[in-house]
Amino acid sequence: MEFVQWLANNVFGTPAILLGLIVCLGLLIQRKEANQVVAGTFKAVIGFLIIGAGADVIVGSLNVFQPMWKEVFNLKEEALGSFTGFDAFNGEYGGAVTLALTLGFVLNVLLARFTRLKYIYLTGHMMFWTTMIFAGIIIDAAGDVSYWQLVPFLTVVMGIYWTVQPALTQPFMRKITGGDQIALGHTAASSALVGALLGKWLGNRNNDSEKLKLPKGLEFLRDSNVITALTMGLLFLIGAIVIVLKNTPGAEALVAQAGDQNFIVYSIIQSFKFAGGIAIVLFGVRLFIGEIVPAFHGIATKIVPGARPALDCPVVFPYAPNAVILGFLGAFVGALIWLVVIGNTVAYIFVPTMIVLFFHAATAGVFGNATGGVRGALLGGFMTSTIVAWGQFVMVKYLLPSTIPDTAMWAADSDMFVLGPVIRLLASIFY
């Protein structure tokens, strides 16, 4: 019994170790050489730990951003109450999340093997974040759920989602790619479908975005690090100027946080820290995904020959690069609108995380262009920001306020917002 408890605490309860063992097992099953097994296992563990470091940097920047805009809008309540936070939540439930991710992938493979939905979901970082966010919703709804109660529930939900989601978007993927060799495996699916449908209903397919000649000066929009720093820098700058000009106790307290440093400069630095935190998270994700995806894919292809790989959303970008930019521009305008509207109506500070908005809006832009040309691409982008803005509000305030609302502000996105209420309802029924 003591050994079981030790195993639960130190292996299943330590997500980095559990992930490393899963990668190690996957590589061993594929009969990789010893050096490949060791390198892959270590890189997966290191990458996972780096994510936590990046999350700390992001949260530190958000702790400046939120109070700043709370004061700008004269909000009387805090954007966040008492909550667990990513580090503490990951420490307690990260092992369950990691195990559910693995078993959910196994279920995805089995469903692909024995049903007509021949799709293998291979976007590993979204597999992790979706499972983590859904776990946060479940714990908030049901309270103290045991390890072995949480894992089966998440396994079934994730396995079904990863199998069905690529199938829903595949009709439009065929139109975009001109074939049936690859599928979309990403939580941008809901915004992509909305973009495609709005493009079909309100757009003009003959006005293809790829016939437009966009200025070279917009090429920087393709770099997610640059647009994250630029957008958050603009918002921090505007907020800082307003705070400096306000003569209120709240504004004075914020300015005092900068110490001897000019508050505007201090705020701009926070925007770069936010972008840096995102970059750290992405580096960590790439490190462990670079190992776990080949481990998973190698196993899956042996079990489900001929299955289509469901891949990360940038796989569609080369098919309509102009639509990528148009989608983001539509989302950027929408984000600025919703920041003001939501702040002044429901007293919530929307965090327009550009790493989310860019990839999701760009994907929706490509889907919207496939059915409705330029107008479809712009509408797809705008609706992406709408889903993310209002979805973030509902998620943070009502779906997981006691667990990881901090994480939902920058790691949750379109499909999680759409499915979040369903997950909470199911959790309230089964627990």
C-alpha positions as a Markdown table, in Angstrom:
| # | Residue | x | y | z |
|---|---|---|---|---|
| 1 | Met | 0.0 | 0.0 | 0.0 |
| 2 | Glu | 2.9 | 2.3 | 0.8 |
| 3 | Phe | 4.4 | 1.6 | -2.6 |
| 4 | Val | 1.1 | 2.4 | -4.3 |
| 5 | Gln | 0.9 | 5.7 | -2.5 |
| 6 | Trp | 4.6 | 6.5 | -3.4 |
| 7 | Leu | 3.9 | 5.6 | -7.0 |
| 8 | Ala | 0.8 | 7.9 | -7.0 |
| 9 | Asn | 2.7 | 10.8 | -5.5 |
| 10 | Asn | 6.0 | 10.6 | -7.3 |
| 11 | Val | 5.0 | 9.2 | -10.7 |
| 12 | Phe | 1.3 | 9.7 | -11.5 |
| 13 | Gly | 1.2 | 12.8 | -9.4 |
| 14 | Thr | 4.3 | 14.3 | -11.0 |
| 15 | Pro | 3.3 | 15.2 | -14.6 |
| 16 | Ala | 6.9 | 15.8 | -15.9 |
| 17 | Ile | 8.0 | 12.4 | -14.8 |
| 18 | Leu | 4.8 | 10.7 | -16.1 |
| 19 | Leu | 5.2 | 12.4 | -19.4 |
| 20 | Gly | 8.8 | 11.3 | -19.6 |
| 21 | Leu | 7.9 | 7.7 | -19.0 |
| 22 | Ile | 5.2 | 7.8 | -21.6 |
| 23 | Val | 7.6 | 9.2 | -24.2 |
| 24 | Cys | 10.2 | 6.6 | -23.1 |
| 25 | Leu | 7.7 | 3.8 | -23.5 |
| 26 | Gly | 6.5 | 5.0 | -26.9 |
| 27 | Leu | 10.1 | 5.1 | -28.2 |
| 28 | Leu | 10.9 | 1.7 | -26.8 |
| 29 | Ile | 7.9 | 0.2 | -28.5 |
| 30 | Gln | 9.1 | 1.6 | -31.8 |
| 31 | Arg | 12.5 | 0.0 | -31.0 |
| 32 | Lys | 14.5 | 3.2 | -31.2 |
| 33 | Glu | 18.2 | 3.2 | -30.3 |
| 34 | Ala | 19.2 | 3.8 | -26.7 |
| 35 | Asn | 20.6 | 7.3 | -27.4 |
| 36 | Gln | 17.3 | 8.3 | -29.1 |
| 37 | Val | 15.2 | 7.0 | -26.1 |
| 38 | Val | 17.3 | 8.9 | -23.5 |
| 39 | Ala | 17.4 | 12.1 | -25.5 |
| 40 | Gly | 13.7 | 12.0 | -26.3 |
| 41 | Thr | 12.7 | 11.3 | -22.7 |
| 42 | Phe | 14.9 | 14.0 | -21.2 |
| 43 | Lys | 13.8 | 16.7 | -23.7 |
| 44 | Ala | 10.2 | 15.9 | -23.1 |
| 45 | Val | 10.7 | 16.3 | -19.3 |
| 46 | Ile | 12.7 | 19.6 | -19.7 |
| 47 | Gly | 10.2 | 21.0 | -22.2 |
| 48 | Phe | 7.3 | 20.3 | -19.8 |
| 49 | Leu | 9.0 | 22.0 | -16.9 |
| 50 | Ile | 9.8 | 25.1 | -19.1 |
| 51 | Ile | 6.1 | 25.6 | -19.6 |
| 52 | Gly | 5.6 | 26.3 | -15.9 |
| 53 | Ala | 8.4 | 28.9 | -16.0 |
| 54 | Gly | 6.8 | 30.7 | -18.9 |
| 55 | Ala | 3.4 | 30.6 | -17.2 |
| 56 | Asp | 4.9 | 32.4 | -14.2 |
| 57 | Val | 6.2 | 35.2 | -16.5 |
| 58 | Ile | 2.9 | 35.6 | -18.2 |
| 59 | Val | 0.9 | 35.8 | -14.9 |
| 60 | Gly | 3.4 | 38.4 | -13.6 |
| 61 | Ser | 2.6 | 40.6 | -16.6 |
| 62 | Leu | -1.1 | 40.0 | -16.3 |
| 63 | Asn | -0.9 | 41.2 | -12.6 |
| 64 | Val | -0.1 | 44.6 | -14.0 |
| 65 | Phe | -2.3 | 44.5 | -17.1 |
| 66 | Gln | -5.6 | 43.7 | -15.2 |
| 67 | Pro | -5.4 | 46.3 | -12.4 |
| 68 | Met | -4.3 | 48.9 | -15.0 |
| 69 | Trp | -7.4 | 48.4 | -17.2 |
| 70 | Lys | -9.6 | 47.9 | -14.2 |
| 71 | Glu | -8.6 | 51.5 | -13.2 |
| 72 | Val | -9.0 | 52.7 | -16.8 |
| 73 | Phe | -12.6 | 51.5 | -16.9 |
| 74 | Asn | -13.3 | 52.5 | -13.2 |
| 75 | Leu | -14.3 | 48.9 | -12.4 |
| 76 | Lys | -15.3 | 48.3 | -8.8 |
| 77 | Glu | -14.6 | 44.6 | -8.6 |
| 78 | Glu | -11.5 | 42.5 | -9.1 |
| 79 | Ala | -11.3 | 40.6 | -12.3 |
| 80 | Leu | -10.2 | 37.5 | -10.5 |
| 81 | Gly | -11.1 | 36.3 | -7.0 |
| 82 | Ser | -9.4 | 33.6 | -4.9 |
| 83 | Phe | -8.2 | 30.7 | -7.2 |
| 84 | Thr | -5.8 | 27.8 | -7.2 |
| 85 | Gly | -3.5 | 29.0 | -10.1 |
| 86 | Phe | -1.6 | 27.0 | -12.7 |
| 87 | Asp | 1.4 | 25.9 | -10.6 |
| 88 | Ala | -0.7 | 24.6 | -7.6 |
| 89 | Phe | -3.3 | 23.0 | -9.9 |
| 90 | Asn | -0.7 | 21.4 | -12.0 |
| 91 | Gly | 1.0 | 20.1 | -8.9 |
| 92 | Glu | -2.2 | 18.4 | -7.7 |
| 93 | Tyr | -3.9 | 17.4 | -10.9 |
| 94 | Gly | -1.1 | 17.5 | -13.6 |
| 95 | Gly | -0.5 | 13.8 | -13.3 |
| 96 | Ala | -4.2 | 13.0 | -13.9 |
| 97 | Val | -4.2 | 15.4 | -16.9 |
| 98 | Thr | -1.1 | 13.8 | -18.4 |
| 99 | Leu | -2.4 | 10.3 | -17.9 |
| 100 | Ala | -5.8 | 11.2 | -19.4 |
| 101 | Leu | -4.1 | 12.8 | -22.3 |
| 102 | Thr | -2.2 | 9.6 | -23.0 |
| 103 | Leu | -5.2 | 7.3 | -22.6 |
| 104 | Gly | -7.4 | 9.8 | -24.6 |
| 105 | Phe | -4.9 | 9.5 | -27.4 |
| 106 | Val | -5.2 | 5.7 | -27.2 |
| 107 | Leu | -9.0 | 5.9 | -27.4 |
| 108 | Asn | -8.6 | 8.2 | -30.4 |
| 109 | Val | -6.5 | 5.6 | -32.1 |
| 110 | Leu | -8.9 | 2.8 | -31.3 |
| 111 | Leu | -11.9 | 4.8 | -32.5 |
| 112 | Ala | -10.0 | 5.6 | -35.7 |
| 113 | Arg | -9.2 | 1.8 | -36.0 |
| 114 | Phe | -12.8 | 0.6 | -35.5 |
| 115 | Thr | -15.0 | 3.4 | -36.9 |
| 116 | Arg | -15.2 | 5.4 | -40.2 |
| 117 | Leu | -13.6 | 8.4 | -38.6 |
| 118 | Lys | -10.0 | 7.7 | -39.6 |
| 119 | Tyr | -8.3 | 10.7 | -38.0 |
| 120 | Ile | -5.3 | 10.6 | -35.6 |
| 121 | Tyr | -5.0 | 13.9 | -33.6 |
| 122 | Leu | -1.3 | 14.9 | -33.5 |
| 123 | Thr | -1.4 | 18.5 | -32.2 |
| 124 | Gly | 0.2 | 17.6 | -28.9 |
| 125 | His | 0.3 | 21.0 | -27.2 |
| 126 | Met | -3.4 | 21.6 | -27.8 |
| 127 | Met | -4.0 | 18.1 | -26.5 |
| 128 | Phe | -2.3 | 19.1 | -23.2 |
| 129 | Trp | -3.9 | 22.6 | -22.8 |
| 130 | Thr | -7.5 | 21.3 | -23.7 |
| 131 | Thr | -7.2 | 18.5 | -21.2 |
| 132 | Met | -5.8 | 20.9 | -18.5 |
| 133 | Ile | -8.6 | 23.5 | -19.1 |
| 134 | Phe | -11.3 | 20.8 | -19.0 |
| 135 | Ala | -9.9 | 19.4 | -15.8 |
| 136 | Gly | -10.1 | 22.9 | -14.3 |
| 137 | Ile | -13.8 | 23.1 | -15.3 |
| 138 | Ile | -14.5 | 19.7 | -13.8 |
| 139 | Ile | -12.8 | 20.4 | -10.5 |
| 140 | Asp | -14.5 | 23.8 | -10.2 |
| 141 | Ala | -17.9 | 22.2 | -10.9 |
| 142 | Ala | -17.6 | 19.0 | -8.8 |
| 143 | Gly | -15.1 | 20.0 | -6.1 |
| 144 | Asp | -12.7 | 17.4 | -4.7 |
| 145 | Val | -12.7 | 14.8 | -7.5 |
| 146 | Ser | -10.3 | 11.9 | -7.0 |
| 147 | Tyr | -7.4 | 11.0 | -9.3 |
| 148 | Trp | -9.2 | 7.8 | -10.5 |
| 149 | Gln | -12.5 | 9.6 | -11.0 |
| 150 | Leu | -11.0 | 12.4 | -13.1 |
| 151 | Val | -8.8 | 10.3 | -15.4 |
| 152 | Pro | -11.6 | 8.1 | -17.0 |
| 153 | Phe | -13.9 | 11.1 | -17.5 |
| 154 | Leu | -11.3 | 13.1 | -19.2 |
| 155 | Thr | -10.1 | 10.1 | -21.2 |
| 156 | Val | -13.5 | 9.5 | -22.8 |
| 157 | Val | -14.2 | 13.2 | -23.4 |
| 158 | Met | -10.8 | 13.9 | -25.0 |
| 159 | Gly | -10.7 | 10.7 | -27.0 |
| 160 | Ile | -14.1 | 11.4 | -28.6 |
| 161 | Tyr | -13.3 | 15.1 | -29.2 |
| 162 | Trp | -9.9 | 14.3 | -30.9 |
| 163 | Thr | -11.7 | 11.8 | -33.2 |
| 164 | Val | -14.8 | 13.9 | -34.1 |
| 165 | Gln | -13.3 | 17.4 | -34.4 |
| 166 | Pro | -11.1 | 16.6 | -37.5 |
| 167 | Ala | -14.1 | 14.9 | -39.2 |
| 168 | Leu | -16.3 | 18.1 | -38.8 |
| 169 | Thr | -13.8 | 20.3 | -40.5 |
| 170 | Gln | -12.7 | 17.9 | -43.2 |
| 171 | Pro | -15.3 | 18.9 | -45.9 |
| 172 | Phe | -13.8 | 22.4 | -45.8 |
| 173 | Met | -10.2 | 21.1 | -45.6 |
| 174 | Arg | -10.8 | 19.2 | -48.8 |
| 175 | Lys | -11.9 | 22.5 | -50.5 |
| 176 | Ile | -8.8 | 24.3 | -49.1 |
| 177 | Thr | -6.1 | 21.7 | -49.8 |
| 178 | Gly | -7.7 | 20.1 | -52.9 |
| 179 | Gly | -7.2 | 16.7 | -51.5 |
| 180 | Asp | -8.0 | 14.4 | -48.5 |
| 181 | Gln | -4.5 | 13.6 | -47.2 |
| 182 | Ile | -4.4 | 15.7 | -44.1 |
| 183 | Ala | -6.9 | 17.0 | -41.6 |
| 184 | Leu | -7.1 | 19.9 | -39.1 |
| 185 | Gly | -6.4 | 18.9 | -35.5 |
| 186 | His | -6.7 | 22.1 | -33.5 |
| 187 | Thr | -9.0 | 23.9 | -31.1 |
| 188 | Ala | -9.5 | 26.6 | -33.8 |
| 189 | Ala | -12.0 | 24.3 | -35.4 |
| 190 | Ser | -15.1 | 26.1 | -34.1 |
| 191 | Ser | -14.0 | 29.5 | -35.3 |
| 192 | Ala | -12.8 | 28.0 | -38.5 |
| 193 | Leu | -16.3 | 26.4 | -39.1 |
| 194 | Val | -18.0 | 29.7 | -38.2 |
| 195 | Gly | -15.7 | 31.5 | -40.7 |
| 196 | Ala | -16.5 | 29.0 | -43.4 |
| 197 | Leu | -20.2 | 29.2 | -42.8 |
| 198 | Leu | -20.3 | 33.0 | -42.7 |
| 199 | Gly | -18.2 | 33.1 | -45.8 |
| 200 | Lys | -20.7 | 30.9 | -47.5 |
| 201 | Trp | -23.7 | 32.9 | -46.4 |
| 202 | Leu | -22.4 | 36.5 | -46.6 |
| 203 | Gly | -19.2 | 36.4 | -48.6 |
| 204 | Asn | -18.3 | 36.2 | -52.3 |
| 205 | Arg | -16.2 | 33.2 | -53.3 |
| 206 | Asn | -15.2 | 34.9 | -56.6 |
| 207 | Asn | -13.4 | 37.6 | -54.7 |
| 208 | Asp | -10.6 | 35.3 | -53.7 |
| 209 | Ser | -8.1 | 36.8 | -51.2 |
| 210 | Glu | -5.2 | 35.3 | -53.1 |
| 211 | Lys | -5.9 | 37.6 | -56.0 |
| 212 | Leu | -5.1 | 40.6 | -53.8 |
| 213 | Lys | -1.7 | 42.2 | -53.7 |
| 214 | Leu | -1.0 | 43.0 | -50.0 |
| 215 | Pro | 1.9 | 45.4 | -49.2 |
| 216 | Lys | 5.2 | 43.9 | -48.1 |
| 217 | Gly | 5.0 | 46.1 | -45.0 |
| 218 | Leu | 2.4 | 43.7 | -43.5 |
| 219 | Glu | 4.7 | 40.6 | -43.7 |
| 220 | Phe | 5.7 | 41.1 | -40.1 |
| 221 | Leu | 2.2 | 40.0 | -39.1 |
| 222 | Arg | 3.2 | 36.5 | -39.9 |
| 223 | Asp | 5.6 | 36.5 | -36.9 |
| 224 | Ser | 3.5 | 35.6 | -33.8 |
| 225 | Asn | 6.2 | 36.9 | -31.3 |
| 226 | Val | 6.2 | 40.3 | -33.0 |
| 227 | Ile | 2.5 | 40.8 | -33.2 |
| 228 | Thr | 2.1 | 39.6 | -29.6 |
| 229 | Ala | 4.7 | 42.2 | -28.4 |
| 230 | Leu | 3.3 | 44.9 | -30.6 |
| 231 | Thr | -0.4 | 44.4 | -29.7 |
| 232 | Met | 0.2 | 44.0 | -26.0 |
| 233 | Gly | 2.7 | 46.9 | -26.1 |
| 234 | Leu | 0.0 | 49.1 | -27.6 |
| 235 | Leu | -2.5 | 48.2 | -25.0 |
| 236 | Phe | -0.1 | 48.6 | -22.2 |
| 237 | Leu | 1.0 | 52.0 | -23.6 |
| 238 | Ile | -2.6 | 53.3 | -23.9 |
| 239 | Gly | -3.5 | 52.0 | -20.4 |
| 240 | Ala | -0.3 | 53.6 | -18.9 |
| 241 | Ile | -0.9 | 57.0 | -20.4 |
| 242 | Val | -4.5 | 57.0 | -19.1 |
| 243 | Ile | -3.2 | 56.0 | -15.6 |
| 244 | Val | -0.5 | 58.7 | -15.6 |
| 245 | Leu | -3.1 | 61.3 | -16.4 |
| 246 | Lys | -5.7 | 60.1 | -13.9 |
| 247 | Asn | -5.6 | 61.7 | -10.4 |
| 248 | Thr | -7.1 | 58.9 | -8.4 |
| 249 | Pro | -5.8 | 56.8 | -5.5 |
| 250 | Gly | -5.9 | 53.7 | -7.6 |
| 251 | Ala | -3.8 | 55.3 | -10.4 |
| 252 | Glu | -1.3 | 56.6 | -7.9 |
| 253 | Ala | -0.9 | 53.1 | -6.4 |
| 254 | Leu | -0.3 | 51.6 | -9.8 |
| 255 | Val | 2.3 | 54.3 | -10.7 |
| 256 | Ala | 4.1 | 53.6 | -7.4 |
| 257 | Gln | 4.6 | 50.0 | -8.4 |
| 258 | Ala | 7.2 | 51.2 | -11.0 |
| 259 | Gly | 9.4 | 52.6 | -8.3 |
| 260 | Asp | 12.0 | 55.0 | -9.7 |
| 261 | Gln | 11.2 | 53.9 | -13.3 |
| 262 | Asn | 8.8 | 55.9 | -15.4 |
| 263 | Phe | 5.4 | 54.1 | -15.3 |
| 264 | Ile | 5.0 | 54.2 | -19.1 |
| 265 | Val | 8.4 | 52.6 | -19.7 |
| 266 | Tyr | 7.6 | 50.1 | -16.9 |
| 267 | Ser | 4.3 | 49.2 | -18.6 |
| 268 | Ile | 5.9 | 48.7 | -22.0 |
| 269 | Ile | 8.5 | 46.4 | -20.4 |
| 270 | Gln | 5.6 | 44.3 | -19.0 |
| 271 | Ser | 4.3 | 43.9 | -22.6 |
| 272 | Phe | 7.6 | 42.5 | -23.6 |
| 273 | Lys | 7.7 | 40.2 | -20.6 |
| 274 | Phe | 4.2 | 38.9 | -21.6 |
| 275 | Ala | 5.5 | 38.2 | -25.1 |
| 276 | Gly | 8.6 | 36.7 | -23.6 |
| 277 | Gly | 6.5 | 34.4 | -21.4 |
| 278 | Ile | 4.5 | 33.3 | -24.4 |
| 279 | Ala | 7.8 | 32.5 | -26.2 |
| 280 | Ile | 9.1 | 30.5 | -23.3 |
| 281 | Val | 5.9 | 28.5 | -23.1 |
| 282 | Leu | 6.0 | 27.8 | -26.9 |
| 283 | Phe | 9.6 | 26.8 | -26.6 |
| 284 | Gly | 8.8 | 24.3 | -23.9 |
| 285 | Val | 5.8 | 23.0 | -25.8 |
| 286 | Arg | 7.9 | 22.5 | -29.0 |
| 287 | Leu | 10.5 | 20.7 | -26.9 |
| 288 | Phe | 8.2 | 18.1 | -25.4 |
| 289 | Ile | 5.9 | 17.9 | -28.4 |
| 290 | Gly | 8.9 | 17.2 | -30.7 |
| 291 | Glu | 9.3 | 14.0 | -28.7 |
| 292 | Ile | 5.8 | 12.9 | -27.8 |
| 293 | Val | 4.2 | 13.3 | -31.3 |
| 294 | Pro | 6.7 | 11.0 | -33.0 |
| 295 | Ala | 6.2 | 8.5 | -30.2 |
| 296 | Phe | 2.4 | 8.7 | -30.6 |
| 297 | His | 2.5 | 8.8 | -34.3 |
| 298 | Gly | 4.7 | 5.8 | -34.7 |
| 299 | Ile | 2.4 | 3.7 | -32.6 |
| 300 | Ala | -0.8 | 5.0 | -34.3 |
| 301 | Thr | 0.4 | 4.3 | -37.8 |
| 302 | Lys | 1.0 | 0.7 | -37.0 |
| 303 | Ile | -2.5 | 0.2 | -35.6 |
| 304 | Val | -4.4 | 2.4 | -38.1 |
| 305 | Pro | -2.8 | 2.1 | -41.5 |
| 306 | Gly | -4.1 | 4.8 | -43.9 |
| 307 | Ala | -5.4 | 7.1 | -41.2 |
| 308 | Arg | -5.2 | 10.8 | -41.9 |
| 309 | Pro | -3.1 | 12.9 | -39.6 |
| 310 | Ala | -4.9 | 15.8 | -37.9 |
| 311 | Leu | -2.3 | 18.5 | -37.7 |
| 312 | Asp | -1.7 | 22.0 | -36.2 |
| 313 | Cys | -3.6 | 24.9 | -37.9 |
| 314 | Pro | -0.5 | 26.4 | -39.7 |
| 315 | Val | -0.8 | 23.5 | -42.1 |
| 316 | Val | -3.5 | 25.5 | -43.9 |
| 317 | Phe | -1.6 | 28.8 | -44.1 |
| 318 | Pro | 0.4 | 28.1 | -47.3 |
| 319 | Tyr | -2.9 | 27.5 | -49.2 |
| 320 | Ala | -4.1 | 31.1 | -48.7 |
| 321 | Pro | -1.4 | 33.4 | -47.2 |
| 322 | Asn | -3.3 | 36.6 | -47.9 |
| 323 | Ala | -6.3 | 35.2 | -46.0 |
| 324 | Val | -4.0 | 34.6 | -43.0 |
| 325 | Ile | -3.3 | 38.3 | -42.8 |
| 326 | Leu | -6.9 | 39.3 | -43.5 |
| 327 | Gly | -8.2 | 36.9 | -40.8 |
| 328 | Phe | -5.8 | 38.4 | -38.2 |
| 329 | Leu | -6.7 | 42.0 | -39.2 |
| 330 | Gly | -10.4 | 41.2 | -38.7 |
| 331 | Ala | -9.6 | 39.7 | -35.3 |
| 332 | Phe | -7.4 | 42.6 | -34.2 |
| 333 | Val | -10.2 | 45.1 | -34.9 |
| 334 | Gly | -12.6 | 42.8 | -33.1 |
| 335 | Ala | -10.3 | 42.5 | -30.1 |
| 336 | Leu | -10.0 | 46.3 | -29.6 |
| 337 | Ile | -13.8 | 46.6 | -29.9 |
| 338 | Trp | -14.5 | 43.9 | -27.4 |
| 339 | Leu | -11.9 | 45.1 | -25.0 |
| 340 | Val | -13.8 | 48.4 | -24.6 |
| 341 | Val | -17.3 | 46.9 | -24.9 |
| 342 | Ile | -16.8 | 44.1 | -22.3 |
| 343 | Gly | -14.9 | 46.3 | -20.0 |
| 344 | Asn | -17.7 | 48.9 | -19.9 |
| 345 | Thr | -20.6 | 46.5 | -19.8 |
| 346 | Val | -19.8 | 43.4 | -17.7 |
| 347 | Ala | -16.8 | 44.8 | -15.9 |
| 348 | Tyr | -14.3 | 42.2 | -17.2 |
| 349 | Ile | -10.8 | 42.9 | -18.5 |
| 350 | Phe | -10.5 | 40.9 | -21.7 |
| 351 | Val | -6.9 | 39.8 | -22.4 |
| 352 | Pro | -6.5 | 39.6 | -26.2 |
| 353 | Thr | -3.8 | 37.0 | -26.2 |
| 354 | Met | -2.3 | 37.4 | -29.7 |
| 355 | Ile | -0.8 | 34.0 | -29.9 |
| 356 | Val | -4.4 | 32.7 | -29.6 |
| 357 | Leu | -6.0 | 35.3 | -31.8 |
| 358 | Phe | -3.4 | 35.1 | -34.6 |
| 359 | Phe | -3.5 | 31.3 | -35.1 |
| 360 | His | -7.2 | 30.9 | -34.7 |
| 361 | Ala | -8.1 | 34.0 | -36.7 |
| 362 | Ala | -5.7 | 33.1 | -39.5 |
| 363 | Thr | -7.2 | 29.6 | -39.7 |
| 364 | Ala | -10.7 | 31.1 | -39.7 |
| 365 | Gly | -9.5 | 33.5 | -42.4 |
| 366 | Val | -8.4 | 30.6 | -44.6 |
| 367 | Phe | -11.7 | 28.8 | -44.1 |
| 368 | Gly | -13.7 | 31.9 | -44.7 |
| 369 | Asn | -11.8 | 32.7 | -47.9 |
| 370 | Ala | -12.5 | 29.2 | -49.2 |
| 371 | Thr | -16.2 | 29.8 | -49.1 |
| 372 | Gly | -16.6 | 33.6 | -49.2 |
| 373 | Gly | -13.4 | 35.3 | -50.5 |
| 374 | Val | -12.0 | 38.4 | -48.8 |
| 375 | Arg | -15.2 | 39.2 | -47.0 |
| 376 | Gly | -15.3 | 35.6 | -45.6 |
| 377 | Ala | -11.7 | 35.9 | -44.4 |
| 378 | Leu | -12.4 | 39.2 | -42.6 |
| 379 | Leu | -15.6 | 37.9 | -41.1 |
| 380 | Gly | -13.9 | 34.7 | -39.9 |
| 381 | Gly | -11.2 | 36.8 | -38.1 |
| 382 | Phe | -13.8 | 39.1 | -36.5 |
| 383 | Met | -15.9 | 36.2 | -35.3 |
| 384 | Thr | -12.8 | 34.5 | -33.9 |
| 385 | Ser | -12.1 | 37.6 | -31.6 |
| 386 | Thr | -15.8 | 37.6 | -30.7 |
| 387 | Ile | -15.7 | 33.9 | -29.6 |
| 388 | Val | -12.5 | 34.4 | -27.7 |
| 389 | Ala | -13.5 | 37.6 | -26.0 |
| 390 | Trp | -16.9 | 36.5 | -24.7 |
| 391 | Gly | -15.8 | 32.9 | -24.3 |
| 392 | Gln | -12.9 | 34.1 | -22.0 |
| 393 | Phe | -15.4 | 36.2 | -19.9 |
| 394 | Val | -17.7 | 33.2 | -19.4 |
| 395 | Met | -14.8 | 30.8 | -18.8 |
| 396 | Val | -13.1 | 33.0 | -16.2 |
| 397 | Lys | -16.2 | 34.2 | -14.4 |
| 398 | Tyr | -18.4 | 31.1 | -14.5 |
| 399 | Leu | -16.7 | 27.9 | -15.6 |
| 400 | Leu | -13.5 | 27.7 | -13.6 |
| 401 | Pro | -13.2 | 30.8 | -11.4 |
| 402 | Ser | -11.8 | 28.8 | -8.4 |
| 403 | Thr | -9.2 | 26.7 | -10.3 |
| 404 | Ile | -7.2 | 28.1 | -13.2 |
| 405 | Pro | -8.9 | 31.3 | -14.5 |
| 406 | Asp | -5.3 | 32.8 | -14.8 |
| 407 | Thr | -4.5 | 30.0 | -17.3 |
| 408 | Ala | -7.7 | 30.4 | -19.2 |
| 409 | Met | -6.9 | 34.0 | -20.0 |
| 410 | Trp | -4.0 | 33.0 | -22.2 |
| 411 | Ala | -4.1 | 29.3 | -22.9 |
| 412 | Ala | -7.9 | 28.7 | -23.4 |
| 413 | Asp | -9.4 | 29.3 | -26.9 |
| 414 | Ser | -12.2 | 28.7 | -29.3 |
| 415 | Asp | -13.2 | 25.0 | -28.9 |
| 416 | Met | -12.6 | 25.1 | -25.2 |
| 417 | Phe | -15.0 | 28.1 | -24.9 |
| 418 | Val | -17.6 | 26.4 | -27.0 |
| 419 | Leu | -17.4 | 23.0 | -25.2 |
| 420 | Gly | -16.7 | 24.4 | -21.7 |
| 421 | Pro | -20.4 | 24.7 | -20.7 |
| 422 | Val | -21.0 | 21.1 | -22.0 |
| 423 | Ile | -18.1 | 19.8 | -19.9 |
| 424 | Arg | -19.3 | 21.6 | -16.8 |
| 425 | Leu | -22.8 | 20.2 | -17.3 |
| 426 | Leu | -21.5 | 16.7 | -17.7 |
| 427 | Ala | -19.3 | 17.1 | -14.6 |
| 428 | Ser | -22.3 | 18.2 | -12.5 |
| 429 | Ile | -24.2 | 15.1 | -13.7 |
| 430 | Phe | -21.5 | 12.4 | -13.3 |
| 431 | Tyr | -19.9 | 13.7 | -10.0 |
